[in-house]
């Protein structure tokens, strides 16, 4: 059976565009990175980093496939251009209109003005929804904090944090472990690790998501 290169590149472009649309839609509706990483957000079993990788690699695939598609169909493409060049020259109004529309969209998006800004406002609304409904971290990207840094941020002795986490069944080998590493060792989200800590300390329940907001005097953080 003969392998049809032209048909192959056409089908590759088709499925590539489908994958690009899906990955783009998922990324558009996903939370911000700090929320996604803190809560282990996933869509169809894949986290945000995976979807970002898919989107970028599919974009590269489409770029390469488009080059091959043009190469395999160059004679037909060039013949069409030469055959219809006189007809194309008569489309001055259409050319001006399409160029103007494209320029208007680029300029409107760059200046962030309505109605072009509406898409980005929708994206911001979606991200705000995720932030409102997800467990808040004691600081941005707290999942990458070592226990020593987390202890300093929330105003607790690191020894108490280690003891509490071990009591909750987490495998804490040493205080140099990050919140993410502790969470992965048990197959849970970093937010679950922090929740296990807040169960034992009264004041931490009211912590917000801003850096330093959870700092308290050690005397105030007495265990229940």
Residue, then its C-alpha position, 0 to 999 in steps of 0.5 A: x500500500x502506497x503512503x500518501x504524503x500529501x494526505x498524511x500532512x493534510x490529516x496531520x494538520x486537521x487533527x493538530x488544529x483540533x488538539x490546539x483548539x481543545x488545549x487552548x480552551x482548557x488553558x483559557x478556562x484554567x486557574x492561575x498557576x499558583x492556584x492550579x499548583x496549590x490545589x493539584x488542579x487537573x482537567x481530564x486527568x492532566x494538570x496545567x503544566x501538561x496542558x501547556x506542554x501539549x499546546x506548545x508542542x502541538x503548535x510546533x507540530x502545526x508549524x512544521x506540518x504546514x511547511x511540509x504541506x506547502x512543500x508537497x503542494x508548491x507546484x499547485x499553489x504557485x500555479x494557482x497564484x500565477x493563474x489567478x494573479x490578474x483576478x487577485x489584483x481586482x480584489x483591491x477593496x477586499x484586500x484592504x478590508x481584510x487587512x484593516x480587520x486584521x490590523x484592527x483586531x491586533x491593535x484593539x487587543x494590544x491596547x486592551x479596548x472593548x470589544x476586544x478586551x472582553x475575551x481577556x475579561x472573561x478569562x480574568x473572571x474565570x481565574x477569579x472564580x477559581x481563586x474564590x472557590x479554591x483553598x487559599x495558600x499562606x503565600x504565593x507558590x507556597x507549595x515550593x516552600x521548604x518546611x523551614x520557610x513555611x514555618x517562618x511565613x506562618x509564625x510557627x516553630x518548624x518542629x511543631x509543623x513536623x510533629x503535626x504532619x507526622x501525627x496526620x500520617x504524612x511521611x516527613x523525613x526532614x525539615x528541608x522537604x517542600x510542601x509539594x514533596x510531602x503532598x506527593x509522597x501521599x498523593x494529595x494536593x499541597x493544600x491538603x498538607x496545609x489543611x492538616x496543619x491548620x486543623x491543629x492551630x486556631x489562628x491559621x484558619x483565618x489566614x489569607x493568601x497574601x505573603x506574610x498575612x499568616x505570620x503570628x506570634x508563636x504564643x498565639x499559635x497554641x495547639x488545640 
